[in-house]
Amino acid sequence: MTDPAPGSVEETGLPPWATALFVLGVGFLLFAAGNGRPGLLEQDEPRYAVTARTMARGGDWLVPQFNGRERLVKPPLTYWAIAASFRITGREDEGAARLPSAAAGALAALLVAFAAWRVWGRRWGVLGGLALASMPLHFGVARLATTDMLFTLFFTGAAAALLPALEGSPRSGRWILLSGLLAGLAALVKTPLAIVLPPAAAAGAAYLLARRPPHGPAQQAAPHPGLLAPGNRGRTLLALGGAFALFAAVFLAWFVAADRATEGRLEEELRRQVLMRTDPDSDTHPAPFWYYLAVLPAAALPWTLLLPAGVAACLRTVRRREPGAATAAFALALPAVVLAFFSALPSKLPAYVLPALPPLALVAAAGARSMVERPGSRAGALGRLAAGWGGLVLGAAAAAVPWVPALRDRVGDAALRDGLPIFAVSGGLLAAGGMLLIARRPRPGFAAFLAVTIALTLTAGPVLPRLEEEKCARGLVEAMRREGLGPQDRIYNAGNSLKGVPWYADRATETKPDGSSPTEAAVADALASRERVWAIAEHDPADKHAEGKRTQWDRILLRLPAGTPVPRVVFRGMGRIVVTNAPPR
């Protein structure tokens, strides 16, 4: 009996369109279900939500506005997507704000599924897509209203569109142009890196494919004719030039108009942002060179356990020019290029390496395939044992976390009690998956790994209120309303550190004429005036005593004019204090 052909109905029991809907639907449900909780988390989510709400209510769609002032730090596509979500759903809430990220995360999983099933079969495509959806970093960011998931989607699309050129497709030119278009959309989200890093990875993959002749029983003795074949360099350069022109046209169509509307301030701000993130002396998110070597394996768990087998399988596929050699080479090259680039930058955050996760999901799918279809091979057997024992060790470590004395002292017993179901369930599933792999039952082992993320979603309920209490301004604004916040009252957000106040108060807070936060003297003068004023200031007495310094509220209090009544305290929390000169209700 012959094996079903890749992509056939017999392979999975579903037609291709149903398989695609399955991956898309599971991903979207994972990312969108219950994403109205917790409230918008400081500081990035409120910035995007408030700016998008301003657009949706008739504000300027060309030049983003936050809290009544220009916000030029990021291009506008994320704001446009969230504003469109508000308009389409008819809701202006946390769930609608996070909807574009959820959709982007699910579409990125679908792209990975397509890339894998077109060369290795649909069952491995489904596994690759769901593996990406269940990776902790991808899963977490897809439930946030930020730029990162939309950027990852367009970056992944720009990279995937280069695969036909690597495979030598006669229509490679069209796909390269599509890559340029998607890179332009990625630049409208965040940064122009999608026009640089995927082509660099494609060049690396082409080098891997051309480095030596096929070894072993090659299924493809020579590359297909196409843009990468000898003699076609002129067509390749022409297609790449067209892609860059499309990229520039998409990005510059907005940039030129917005820069003219801001009288050059947009160019100055974008230049400042680039210098801030590339200057070795910058103090913006500094981290050592090896930072991502620790972050990336954790971000891809539990599928990191399958990567050794996947790397071996991809190298074997490339060396023997088996079907999928171009996909395998690109899946190895792209995360290496992303990792090297962002490791070289002084500014580092975990979300920066999100674009490395889709190709790593492909590598994990290749590892799973080798364990099932080539269980007797050395790479398949060693990979299965390594993943199995790794799952057992990780499961035991996760289950033991609540009992670590140092951690109990650091985060407190209450927090660990809230997280106990998460540690227990994740640890149990990881251990179960590991034991199943060791017992040569890889399919149920992979299912146990997939279930980790779903189980975490179901058991995270006790943690959400604590997260909202520490990272969301909703409770603070609700306390102000209970104490009599009126529609004409003025809010002074000293330090302007809580970005969620304009969202939950549904109004702009007071700023200086240049848009910066009010000075401590201005806050003190406002509290001493006859206007109804509410002031939010940093106030963490524990830090004050530890450092021997006055808090921001202490300094404002000292600046109050003599004879001014001490303002009434209405809220303490999040390291801040809220006071008002308004009388009690």
N, C-alpha and C positions, 0 to 999 in steps of 0.2 A: 504493500500500500504506500503510495507516494505522499509526501508532506503537502499540505495545502500551499498554494502559491501565496507569496506575500500580498496582503490586501484583499484576498479572496473572501467571499462570504463564509465559506466553510471554515476559514481559519479561526474566526471568533464567534460564528453563529449570527453575526449581525452584518447588514450591508454597510458600506463605508459611511454613508451619511448618518446612520444611527450610531456608529462608533464615534464619529466626530461629535455628535450631540452629547453622547455619554461623557466624553472627556470634558467638553465645554461645560456641561451641566454640573458635573461633580465639582469641577474647579470653582464655578461661580457660586454654588451652594456653600462650599467651604469658606469662601471669602466674603460672601454677602449676608449669609444667615446670621442674624443677631448683631450685625455690625453697627447698630445704633448705640450699643454699649461698648465700652464706657463713653463718656463725653469726649469732646475734642481734646486731645492731649497737647500740653504745652511742649514746645512753642510753635512748631511748624504747622500743625493741622489748622489752628485758628487763623493763621495768616492766609492760607489758601482759601478757607471757607469764607472768611469775611470779604476778601477781595472778590471772590466769585459771586457772593451775594450782592455786592455793590453792582457788579455787571448785570446780574439777572434782574435787578430792580431798575434798570435803565441807565446805569453808569457807563463810563468810558470803556469800550472793549479794546481799544487800541493801546492805551496806556493804563496798566493796572493801578488801582487805588486801594490802599489799606488805611483805615482809620482817618479818612479824609485827606490822605497824602499819597503822592506817587510811590508805587512800589516797583522799583526797577531791577531788583536783585535777580529775578528769574524771568525768562520769556513767558508768553501768555497762554500757551496751549493747555496747561493744567487748569488754569483759571477758567478758560473757555469750556473745558470738559465738565467741570463742576457746575458752572453756571448753566450749561445746557441740561445737566442732570436736574438742577432745581426747577428749570422751566418745564421739562418733560414730565417729571414726577409730580409737579405741583406742590412739592414740599421743600422747605428750607430747614433741614435737620441733619443730624450726624450721619444717618444712613444714606441719605441722598448725596451728601458731600463725599462719602467714601465709595459710592457706586462706580465711578470711573476707574478707580484703582482695582476694584473687584473684577470688573469686566476685563481690564488689561491683564491682570494676573491669569484669568482663565484663558484668554486668547494666547498668551505666551505659552501656557501648558499645551494648548492645541497645536501651536507651531512645532513644539518639540515632538509631539505625537506624530505629526505629519512627516517630519524629517526622519524619524526612526522607522515608521511603518513602510515608507516607500522603498526602503532598501533592506530592512530586516524582517518585515512582517508586522501585521497590525497588532498582534498581541504584545509585541515589544514596544510598538509605538504607544499603545495605551499605558503600558507600565512606565515608559519614559515621561509621558505627560503627567501622570498622577504622581510620579516621583518628584517632579518639579513642584507640583502643587502642594505636596506635603513637606517640602523642605522648610525648616523653621523660619529662615529669613524671608523667603519668598512668601510664605503663608502670612507672616506677621505684617510685612509691608503692604501686601495686597488688601489688608483691612485698615489701611490708614489713608487719609486724604492728603497725600504728598505727591511730589513729582516723580518719585523713584520708580514706581511700577509702570507708569506710562512710558517713561524713558526706556525701561527694560524691554517693554513690548516692541517699541520701534527699533531699538538697537538690535534685538533678536531678529526682527523681520528683515532689517538691512543685512544682517549677517546671513540669514537663511537664503536670501535672494542671490547670494553669491555662489551657492552650492551648484546650480546648473552649470556655471562657468567652469568650476573645478571638475565637473563630470564631463565637460566637453559637449554640452548640449548645443545643437545648431541654433537654438533661440537664446543663447547666453546673453546676447546684447540687450534684449528686452529685460531680462532679469537683472542685469547690472544697472540699467536705468531705474528699475523699481527700487533697487537698493539705494540709489542716490536720493530718490523721492522720500523713502522712509527715513533715511539719515537726516534729511531736511526737517521732517516732522520731529525727530528726536532732538534736533537743535532747538526747535520751537518749544520743546518741553524743558530742556535743561542745559545741554552743552553740545558742541559740534563733534564730539568724539566718535560718533557713529560713522562719520565719513573717513575716519582714520584707522581705528582699531580693527574693525572687521576686514578691510582690505589688507592690513598688515598680517592678520591671522590667515587670510586666504593665501597670501604669498608664502607664509610659513608652511601651510598645508601643501601647496604646490611643490615646495622644496622637498617635503617628506615623500611625496608621490614620485618625484623625478630623481631622488637621490641615488637609487640603485634599481636595476631591473627586477622584475617580479621574481620572487623566490618561492619554490615549492610548487604545488599543483595550482597554478594561477588560473583563475576563472576569467581574467581579463588581461590578455598579454600586452596590450597597448592601449593608450588612452583613446577615448572617442575623439573624432574630429570635432573641432570647436574652437572657441576663442583662445584656449590655452594650448592648442596644438602648435607645433613648429610652423612658422610661416604666417601665423595669424597675429603677430604682435601689433601690427598697425590697427587691425580691427579691435583688438583688446584695448589699446590706448584710446581709440576713438570712443568706444563704449564707456570707458572710465571717465573720459573728458565730458561726455554727455551726462553721466551720473553726477559729476561734480557741478556741472552747470544747473542741473535740476535741484540739487541740494542748495546751491547758492540762491537760486530763484525763490525757493520756498522760504528760506530764512530771511533773505534780504527784503522780500516783499513786506514783511512786518517791520524789520529792523529800521529800514530807511524812513518809512512813514512815522514810526514811533520816535525815532531820534530827532526827526524834524519837529514833531509836536512837542518834544521836551527840550528843544533848543540845545541839543548835544549832551544833555545830562545822561541819557541812556548809554551812550558810548563810554562816557567817563565812568559810570557805575559798573558796567560789564568789564571794563579794563581793570578797575579796582578789584573786582571779584576774582579775576584770573590771577592777578598779582598776589592777592591775599592767600590763595590756595597753592601757589607755586613758589612763594618766597621761603627759602629755608629758615629764615628768622621769624616767620609768622607764628603767632600763638593760637591760630585757628585750628582746633582739633588736632594738635600735634600727637604723633605716635611714632614708635620706632619702625625701622625698615621691615622687620619681620612680623609686623602686626597682623597682616592678612594671612600669614601662614598659620596663625592660630585661629583667626576668625572664620576663614573659608571652610575648613573641615567641620567646625561646629555648625556653621550656617547650612550645611548640606546633610546633616544627620537625619535619619539613620543611614542614608544612602551613601555616605562617605565610606561605609564598610564595604560597599560593592565596587569602589573605585579601583583598588588594586587589580581585581579581576577584569574590570572594564578597560583599564589602560593596556593590560596584556592582550586582551581580545582585540582592541583597536589597532595596536601595533602589528598583531598577526594579520589582521585584515588588510592593513596597508602594505605590509611586506609581501603578501601573497596576491595582491591586487584582486581580492575577492569582491563580490558585489557590496557596495557601500564603502569602498576604500576612501573615496573623497569625503564622505560624511564623517568617517572615522578620523581621518587626518585633521579635518577642520574642528571636530569636537575636541581633539587634543590641543590644537594650536590656539584656539580662541581663549579658553580660560588662562592659558599661559601668558598670552599677550595682555589680557586684562589685569592679571595679577602683577605682572612685571611693571606695567604702566602706573598703576595706583600705588604700588609699593614704593616707587621712586618719588612720589609726591610727598611733601612734608605733612600735608593736611589729610587726615584719614578718618573715615566713619564706616561702620559696617555696611551701610546701604550702598556705598560706592561700588562694591564688587558684586552687586546683584546681577549684572549682565554675564558674570561667569557661571551662574547656576544653570541656565538652560543647556549649555554644552556639557556641563558636568552631569546633568540628568541623562543626556544621550550616552555618555560614557558608562553611567550606572546601568542603563538598559542593556548596553553591550555586555557588561559583566554578568547581568542576570541571564542573558541569552546563552553565554558560554557555559554557565553552570547547569543549564537545563539541556541544551542541545549537544554539549560536548563534556558531559560529566566525567568521562574517563581521561580527558586531557589533563596535563599537569597544571596548566593555568586555571582550568575550571575547578579542579579538585582543591588546589591550594587557595584559590579565591573563595570557594565555599567554606572551607575551614576557617580562613581568616575572618570572613564576615560572621560566621557562626560564633566563634569565640569572642569576637569583638562585640557582638550583640549581647552575649552573656555578661561580659565585663561591664558594658555600659548600663545594662539593665540593673545589675547589682549596685552600681554606683548611684544611679538615679534613685533607687529605692532606699539607699542609705543616706541620702542628702539630709532629710529632716533630723537625723540623729547625730550630725556632726556638731560637736560642742562649739567650735569656733564660729560656725554659721549661726547657731542658735543665739550666741552672744551678740552677733553683728546685726541680724535682722529681727530678732525677737521671736518668742514662742508663738505669738498670735499669728504672725505672718507665715511661719512654717506650718502651723495647723491649717491655715487656709489653703496652703499649697500641697498638703499631704495627699489628697486624691490625685493630683497631677503627677507627683513623683511616683506614687504607687502604681498607677495605671500605665504610665510610660515605661517605668522600669519593668513591669510584668510583661508588657508586649514586646519590648526589646529582647528580654531574656527568652521569651517564647519563640520569637523569630530566630534568635541565635540557635536554640536547641533544635528547631526544625531544620535549619540549614545543616547543622552537624549530623543530623539523622538522615541526610540526603533527601529531604522533602522541601526543595527550594520554593515551589509555588506557594504553599501555605506560609512559608517563612516570609516571602515577599509581602503576602497579604497582611501578616502581623505588623510588618514595618509600615505599610500604608495606613493601618488602623491607628498608629500612634497619634498622628495629627488629628484625626477625627475624635479620638478619645480625649485628647487634650482640649479640644473645643468644647466637648460636653462637660468636662470636669473643671473648667476654668471659672465657673460662676462665682465661687467664693472670693476669687482674687480680684474680680473687676471692681467691686466697690472700693477696695483699698487702693487700687490703681487710680481710680477717679478721684479719690480723696487727696492723693498726693500730686497728681499731674493734671487736674482739670479745674478750670475756674468756675464751673457751673455752681457748685455748692457755695462759693464765695458770693456770687451775684444773687443767688436765691436768698442768702442771709440778708443782703442789702435790701431786697424787695420786702422781706418780712418786716424789716425795721423801718419801712416807709420810703424807699427810693421812689421819687416822683419823676414824671416824664420830662420836667424841665430842670431837674437837678443836674449839677455838673460833677463829673467823675475825673479825679486826678489819679493817674496810674503812675506813681513816682517810680522812676527808673524804667518805666514802660516795659517791665519784664514779663507781665502776664498778658499774652496776646489774646487770650480767650475772653477777656472782659468785654471788648466791643461786640463779640459774637453773642454772648449770653445777655448782655445788657441791651443789645440791639440799638446801639448808638456809638458815636465816636467819643473817645476820651480826650481830655484836654492835652494839647501839645504846644510846644513853642512854634513860632512862625515858620521855622525851617523843618518842622515835622518831628524834631527830637523830643524826648520826654521832658516834662516840666522840672525845673530845678527845685531843690528842697526849700529854698526861700520862697519860691512862687507858691508851693503847696501850703506853707505856713501862712502866707498872706491870704490865700484863698480861704483857709479855715477860720481866719480871724475876721473875714468879711461878713456882710449880712446875707450874702447869697447862700442857698442850700448847697453844701459841698460835701462830697464823699471822697476820701483819700485812701489809696492803697499803698502801703509802704512795706519794705522788707523789714522783718523783725523776727529774729531767731535768737532768743536769749541764751540758748546753749552755746551758739557760736560766739556770741558777744563775750561770755565769760571765758570761753576757751582761748580767744584771741586777745582779750583785754581791750576790745574796741567797742565803740558805740554802734548800735544798729542804725539803719537809715531812719527809722521812726524816732529813735532817741535824738538824732540830730534835728529832725523837723520840730520835735517838741521844744527843743532849746531855742529854736528860731521864732516861736510864737511871740507876738508882741506882748508886752507886760499887760496884765489885766485880762487877757483873753481866757475865757473858760476852757478847761481841758476838754478836747473833743470826746465824744462818746464812742466807746469801742463796741463794734457790732459783730466782729468776726476775728478769730485767730486760727491760723492753719496755713499749710503750704509754705511755712517760713515767712508768713506775712501777717500784717494786721490791717484791718479796715476800720476807719474812724469817720465820724461825721459831726458836723455842727448842727444838723437838723434835730429838732426836738423829738422825743420818743412818740410813738403813735398813741 
